[in-house]
Structures are given as structure tokens and as C-alpha cells.
């Protein structure tokens, strides 16, 4: 390689057109998935710990999907705030074909069919104890009985019209069981995006406010979500989920785990998504509110980091704002 001054790496940075021409990574609205929270009420419900994010009625969810379509965002992800009176120890409301999630799916597919619908499969929005699965007398989340419930939940959502089933529970073996059930039910084209490497993180707090589970959670989720200290284990989790039929995999949280994204992409060469979770979003908003950082720049820089690390796409609460910045 030549040396300075024959090589001046700043030459290609000297003007905006040249920087665009030499960009190695491109971020577009098509790289974004917009997570949306559903409420049984009719009014918008702002979420205090997620400034700028609200729970929406089903009609409001349809409006947000139209907004996503117009902005070039290809997919929305749904999370229900189940009314407290419908929650139970066994999360049976997850199986109700007329529950909040299923009604929202049907409304979206009727109203905005060109936008993909990703649905969360886990029991925490439906349980009185706040866990993603069923709990035994000792407080342990049992795997196989929970997996059976998740299969029934996935079938329920697919029947309502979900395009992507996204199990976020971290139970062993559930991807294979869900894939078999979808095939048996005549849903061969329903995708599975597995939360394959979901860590027991401190960044989930505002999300639990949004779905109404923070004050309910008994204990923690460390017996099924991953230890933040582990990376090799994440690769084993991904390998198992791919072998069982996952079409794509997710790493969650996002920025603190970009090393995992890189390793998964390099090892498996499959579509990898990351979830820029509620705590990450809240930190950006708090930084901007305090004057410690410029919001637009922080949003686009962090999303570009996901793409640079190898993500096919990113779930982010900043999706609509980022799309506007990218298309203005």
C-alpha cells in the first residue's frame, strides 16, 4: 500500500457527494420495523418512561400502519397491553381468537395489507406474574408445558393473519414445534423470526411499563433469558433455532450486543435483526432532552451502527422519525 501523501484518505471525505459515493453501509426506511403498543381503550395513552411513544387503540394502530406504509417502513411489530382483568396465572387470554392482538392483526390486514405484521409470542403480556411462561410451585418457569402454550398462541396469531411469528420467550425447542404447527395448519409462508439471543438485560424497563408487566414480575428472568457475560452460548442458541426452522434471528438488546450481531452474521450468513429496546430509546431521548446530544444525529448514527454490524433490519421505536430523516 502506498503511503502519505500519495494516499490521503480525507480526499474522498472532502465533499458530501463523495461521502455518499463511498459510503460502505446504506440505511433506508426499508431497514426498519416499527414496534407498536395496543390498548383496549379508544384514546391515545402516552407512556411516561418512553417519551414520544404511546399505546394506541386498534383504529390508531391502523393509522400508524398507514403512516409506516407512506414512509416506506415495510413492517410493524405488535405488543398488547392486556387489560388486568384478562390476565391469569396461565395466560389463557393469549389463546383467545378475539384477544387484543388478534383483533389488531385482522384490522391491519384488512386496512393496510401491504404492511407486514410481526407478532410477539410469549406469555408475559397475559400472565399475572409477568413471566414469559408458566410457573411451577417453586417459581420456576417450566419449559415444555410453556412451549405447548406458545405453539397454541402462535397458531392463534397465524390464523388471525400474522405474517411473522416472533417468539420472544427463550424456551428450548419452541421454534421446531411452532414450525411444525404452522405447516400442519396450512401456513407454510408465515415466517418465524426467533428471538434467538435475548439477554437478561436491564434495558427492558420502559417496555414493561408499556405492556403493563413491570409491577407484576415476580423474581427475574435469568433462568431463561441469556447471561450478558456469554457470547458462545448465543451462537449455540442461534444454531438450534435455525436448525428447527427459523427464517431469521434476532439479537436483543441492540447496541450493547453488536459484537453478538457480528459473530452471528459471520458464522451463519442468515438474516439477523436487532431490537433497539426501550431502554436504549429512552437513553437517546433523555440525552436529547438534557442537551447532551442532538436527537436526529443520535438516532441515525445508532441505526447505522446496526446496519454496519450486519443487521438486515432493526426494530426501533424511532422508526417513523428515522424514516422521515432519511427521506427528507
N, C-alpha and C positions, 0 to 999 in steps of 0.2 A: 504494500500500500504506500502511495505517495505521502509526503508529509507537508506540513505548512511551509511556505504559503501556497504551494501547488494545490493543496486541499484546504479549503475554507468551508467548514460545514455550515457557517452562517450564510453563505451565498443563497442557499435555497430557502432560507427563512426571511430574506430581506423584504419580501412583499407578500401581501395577502393572497394574490393569485397563485404565487409559487408555493406558499404554505399549503394551500388547498390541493395543488397538483401533486405534492409529495407526501400528503397525509397517508400513513400506513393503515390507519383504522378509521372507519366511517360509521357514524351514528345517525340513524334516521328514526322517524316515528314508528316504522315497521319493526324496530327492535324492542318495542315497549309493550308490556302488559300492564293494564291499569286495575289494581285491586279496588273493589267497591264493597261497602258495607250496607247490608239491607236491614231495614227496621220494619216492624209491623205497623207502625204509625203512618200518618199521612204527611206530617211535617218534617222538614229537614232537621236533623239533630246534630249540631256541631259537636265534635269530640275535643274536649278541653286539652287533653295531652297530645293531640295531633292537630295543631292549628292549621286551618285550611282544609281539613278533611271532615266529612260528615257521614252520618248514616242517612240512607235515602229510602224513601218508600219505593215500592215496585215501580210505580209510574216514574219516579225520579231516577231509578236505575236505568230505565229505558231511555230517558233523556240523556243520561251520561253516556250510554252506548252510542246514541246518535252523535253526540259530541266526539266520542272516540273515532267513529267512522269518518267524520268530517275532518278530523285532524290526522288521519292516516294511521291511527293505532289499531292493530288488527285483532286484538283480543282483550277481553275484560275477565277479571277473576272475582268470584263472588264469595262473600263471607256473611253469614246471617247472625243477627243479634236476636236470638230466640227469646221470646217472652219468658220471664221467670216461671210462670205457672205451667209452662210446657216442658220445663227441664225435669229430669229424673235421674236417679242413680244409674239406670241402664241406658239412658239416652234414646229411648224409643221414638222420640219425635224425629230423629234422623231418618226413620223408615217410613214416615208419613208421606204418601204421594202428593199431598196437598200442603206440605210444610212451606215455610217461607222461602227456602232455597228453591224448591221445585216450582213454586208459583213464579218466582223471578226468572228462572230458566225459560219457562214456557212463554212468559211475556217478552223476553229478549228475542227468542227465536221467532215469535210472531211479528214483533215490531221492527227488529233490526237483524235479520237473518244473516247478513253479510259479515257481522262481527262474531268472532269466535267466543265461546263461553267456556271458561275454565272453572271447575268446581272443586272446592276443598272437601276431601274425605277424611274425616276424623270426628271424634265424638265430643270434643271439648265445648263446642257451642251448644250442646244439648244435655250435658250432664250437670248435676248439682254439685259435683266435687271438682269440676274443672279439668279433669284429666281427659286425654285423647282416647282412652279405652275404658274397659270395665275393670273395676277394682274388687279384689277379694277382701276377706275379713281382716287380713293383716295390712291392708292398704296398698298392696302390690298390684300393678296393672298387669292383668293376665293376657298373655299373647294370643293363644289360639282361639279362645272364645271371642276376644275382641276382633280378630281377623274375620271371623264369621259375620260379625255385625258390620264390619266395613264392606264386605262383599255385598251385603244386602243394601247398604247405604249407596254404594256405587251403582248398583243395578237401578235403584230408585232414581238417581240423578240422570243416568243414561236414558232411562225410559222417558224422563221429562224433556230430554233434548240436549244434554250436556255434550260439548264437543271434545273436551279434555277432562279426564278424571285425574285429580291431583291428590293422591294420598299423602297426608302430612303427619301421619301418626307415628311412624317409625317402628311399627310392629314387624317382626320377622315373617317372611313368607307371604305377605298380603298381596304383593304385585302379581305373583303367579295365580293366586286364587281369583283375583279381580279380572285378570286377562281371560282366564278360562270361562268365567261367568259372562263376560261381555261377548265372547264368541258364541257361547250357548244361547244367549238371548238375542242373537242376530244383530249385534253392534260391532262388527269387525273393524269399522273405521273410526270408532271412538278411541282417541289417543289416551295413553297413560303418561303423565309427567310425574315421575316419582320424586318426592322429597327424599332423595337418596342419602344425602349428607346433611341432616338437620341437627344442629348443635344445641345443647342445653345452655342457652345464652341469656345474658342479662339485658339484651336489646329488644325483648318482646313486650315489655310492659304496656306501652300505649295500645298495642294490638289487643291485649286482654281487656283493656278498658272498652275498646270498640265493640268487641263481641260479648261483653258482659261477664267475663270469666275471672277477672283478676281477684276479686274478693272471695271467689268460691274455691280457688285452688287449695287443696289440702296437700301439704308437703311440696315436693318438687317433681320434675320430670326427668331426673337424671338416670332412672333405670331404663329408659327407652330412648331418649334423645342422646346425642353423642357428646363425649367428653371433649371440651375445647382443646385439650392437650394432644388429641390424636389426629394424625393425617393418614397413616397406612390403613387404619380401620375404615376411613371414608372410602378408600379405593375398594376395599372388600365389599362394603355396602353397595357401592355403585355396580360392581361386577355382578353381584347377586341379583340386583333389580333388573339389570339388562338381560341377564340370562332368563329371568322369569317373564320378560315381555314388555318392559318399559320402553316407550318410544323416545323419551328424553328424560334427563335427570336434572335435579335442582340442588344447588348448594345454598344453605340458609344458616345464618345471616349472610350478608354480602361482603362489604369492604373488608371486615376483619378476616375473611376467609378466601381472599383472592388467590392465595397460594394453593388452596384446595381446588379452585376452579382450574387453574393452570395444570395441576397434576392430573385431574380427571380428563381434561381435554387432550393432553398429550398421551395419556395411557390408552384411552378408549376411542377417541376420534368421533364421538357422538354429539348430538345437540345437548349443550349444557346451558342451563338457565341459572340465574341467581336472583334471590329475593332481597332487595334493598329494604330491610324491615323497618318497622315503625320507629324503633329507637334511633336508627340511622337518619330517617326522615326528620324526626324531632330535633336531632342534634343540628342538622343543617338549618332548620327553621329558627332554632334558638340562637345559633351563631349569627344569622342574618338580622334577627331582631335586636341583638346586642351590638350590632355594628362591627362584629369581629370578622365578617366575611361578606362577600357580595353574593346574594342568593343565586342569581342566574348563573354566574360562573361556577359556584359550588355544585349546582345541580348538573350542569353539563360535564364538568370535569369528572365527577364521580361516576356518572353513567358511561363516559368514555373509558374510564378505568376498567369497568366490567367488560366492555367490548374488547379492549386491548388484551385482557387476561384470557379471552377465548369464549366469552358468552355468546350464544346465539341470540339471547334476549334477556331482558331484565324486568322483573315485577317491581314496580315502583309507584308510590303514591304521588310522585312528581310527574307522572306520565303525561298528563294533559298540559301542564306548564312547560315541560321539556319539549313536547311536540310543537307547541306554539313558538318556542325559541328557535327550533330547528327549521321552521318553515316560514319565518317572517322575512 
